[in-house]
């Protein structure tokens, strides 16, 4: 039992004893992510992780960091905090994949106005759920109680991820050629980008808006659909990487098609995509109709139902689609690579 307490600090709004309760509550969730790895309980100031670099001639560490953004506002209104942690993990690990690396660990940072242990436990439970989906351990984290900086019922959430890859296995977009095929891997929804626009369109200022149901969403509540966690693509995409089936990858996040797909293309190349070939999820059609948003703005803000794109050789298309299907992903041919100064042509 810790003999650490400060009445003066508590009167200033920081309850360090609540922090200790959080640590006790989240231990079982963290241990679930360790698998056969050694526990990190004995480490007071940092998490250690054994690195397996066997078979690598020049291992490289790849790092990524991201947050959940204003999607958190919906979690506050619905008082649901067990899904945004998955978003936080997904935004980081999916980025690491795009250079050809395999994620190996995760750390989180939670800053709040008031440390409510049951709420923090829900957040961390979501983070560990995401780690389990990605097959990586949660090796550390920080919960910062900051009264006067955040409202008591609000918090911010950020994550940090490392991955590892042999230099010879790095994805090189310069391998992309004219005629290569763009494969779409379906998203689970809006993921974690564009929520400032979503909140404006639906005027989301109270929970009543989020509790409305829509026929266009098969009778689901708007809040439930919008809070659907970001898809984590680690396991299926790692399988593609192992088989050397991918030339380039793009994680479709903020900026949509127009910002992210070009990041997977060499200079002088673009992609041609038919609008009718994009399997747009119902939530995006509802957003577009409700907000009277142009096609250009929709595809330049949201993922539109495509969470990740893979550029592959025409000869490998069937094997790529079969591999993704075997791992439970919905994937399809989205477009083709062409020589063009127009990076994304949406017909």
LINWOLIN-V913982 format. One record per backbone hydrogen bond with DSSP energy under -0.5 kcal/mol. NH is the residue of the N-H (numbers start at 0). CO is the residue of the C=O. E is the energy in kcal/mol with one decimal. If there is no record, write none. Layout:
BEGIN
nh = (NH:NH)
co = (CO:CO)
e = (E:E)
END
This chain:
BEGIN
nh = (3:9:10:11:12:13:14:15:17:18:19:20:21:22:23:24:25:26:29:30:31:32:32:33:34:36:42:43:51:52:55:59:61:63:65:67:70:71:72:73:74:75:76:77:78:79:85:86:87:88:89:90:91:91:92:93:95:96:97:97:98:99:100:101:102:103:104:105:106:107:108:109:110:111:112:112:113:115:116:118:119:120:121:122:123:124:125:126:127:128:129:130:131:132:133:134:135:136:138:138:139:141:143:143:144:145:145:147:148:149:153:155:157:158:159:160:161:162:163:164:166:168:169:170:172:174:175:178:179:180:181:182:182:183:184:185:185:186:192:197:198:199:200:201:203:204:208:209:210:211:213:216:217:218:219:221:222:224:225:226:227:232:236:237:238:239:240:241:242:243:244:246:247:248:249:251:251:252:254:255:255:256:257:258:259:260:261:262:263:264:265:268:269:270:271:272:272:273:276:277:277:278:279:283:284:285:286:287:288:289:290:291:292:297:298:299:300:301:305:306:306:307:308:309:310:311:311:315:316:319:320:321:322:323:324:325:326:327:328:330:331:333:334:335:336:337:339:339:342:344:345:346:346)
co = (1:5:6:7:9:8:12:13:14:14:15:16:17:18:19:20:21:22:25:26:27:28:29:30:30:33:39:41:49:50:52:164:162:160:158:156:67:68:69:70:70:71:72:73:74:74:82:82:83:84:85:86:87:88:88:89:91:92:93:94:95:96:95:163:100:161:161:136:159:139:157:141:155:143:150:153:151:113:114:115:115:116:117:118:119:120:121:122:123:124:125:126:127:128:129:130:130:103:105:136:105:107:109:141:142:111:143:149:145:145:150:110:108:65:106:63:104:61:101:59:57:165:166:98:170:171:172:336:176:311:334:180:309:331:307:183:329:304:189:193:194:195:196:197:198:202:205:205:206:208:219:213:214:213:216:211:209:220:221:222:224:230:232:233:234:235:236:237:238:240:239:310:310:97:308:249:306:250:300:252:300:298:298:254:255:256:256:259:260:261:172:265:337:342:335:270:344:333:273:273:274:276:277:280:280:281:282:283:284:285:286:287:287:293:294:295:297:297:302:184:304:184:249:182:247:180:309:312:313:315:316:317:318:319:320:321:322:324:323:328:183:181:181:271:179:269:267:337:340:270:343:272:344)
e = (-0.6:-2.1:-2.4:-1.0:-1.5:-2.4:-0.6:-0.8:-0.5:-1.2:-1.6:-1.8:-2.1:-2.0:-2.1:-2.4:-2.3:-0.9:-2.4:-2.6:-1.1:-0.6:-1.5:-1.3:-0.6:-2.4:-2.0:-0.7:-0.5:-0.9:-2.1:-2.9:-2.9:-2.3:-1.6:-1.0:-0.9:-1.7:-1.3:-1.2:-1.2:-2.3:-2.0:-2.4:-1.1:-1.7:-1.0:-1.3:-2.0:-2.0:-2.8:-2.5:-0.9:-0.8:-2.8:-2.2:-1.9:-1.7:-0.8:-0.8:-1.4:-2.3:-1.3:-2.1:-0.5:-3.2:-1.3:-1.5:-2.3:-1.2:-2.5:-3.1:-2.1:-2.8:-0.7:-1.8:-0.6:-1.0:-0.7:-1.0:-2.3:-2.3:-1.5:-2.1:-2.7:-2.6:-1.9:-1.9:-2.9:-2.1:-2.1:-2.3:-2.5:-2.0:-2.0:-1.2:-2.3:-0.7:-1.9:-0.9:-0.7:-1.3:-3.2:-0.5:-0.6:-3.9:-0.6:-0.7:-1.7:-1.7:-1.9:-2.7:-2.4:-3.0:-2.5:-2.9:-1.1:-3.1:-1.9:-1.9:-1.8:-2.3:-1.3:-2.1:-0.5:-2.4:-1.7:-2.7:-2.0:-2.8:-2.9:-0.6:-3.5:-3.1:-2.7:-0.5:-3.0:-1.8:-1.2:-2.1:-2.6:-1.4:-2.8:-2.3:-2.2:-1.5:-0.9:-0.7:-1.3:-1.0:-1.4:-1.1:-1.9:-2.4:-1.4:-2.7:-3.1:-1.9:-2.6:-2.0:-1.1:-0.6:-2.2:-2.6:-1.4:-1.5:-2.4:-2.4:-1.5:-1.3:-2.2:-2.7:-1.2:-0.5:-2.1:-0.7:-1.9:-1.3:-0.6:-2.1:-0.6:-1.8:-1.1:-1.6:-1.9:-1.5:-0.5:-0.9:-2.2:-1.7:-0.6:-1.4:-2.9:-2.2:-2.6:-0.5:-2.9:-0.6:-1.6:-0.6:-1.0:-0.6:-1.8:-1.2:-1.3:-2.3:-2.2:-2.7:-2.5:-2.7:-2.3:-0.9:-1.7:-2.2:-2.7:-0.9:-1.3:-2.8:-1.9:-2.0:-0.6:-1.5:-2.4:-2.4:-2.8:-2.6:-0.6:-1.8:-0.9:-2.6:-2.7:-2.5:-2.4:-2.4:-2.3:-2.4:-1.0:-2.0:-2.6:-0.7:-1.7:-3.3:-1.5:-1.7:-2.6:-2.8:-1.3:-0.7:-0.8:-2.9:-0.6:-2.8:-0.7)
END
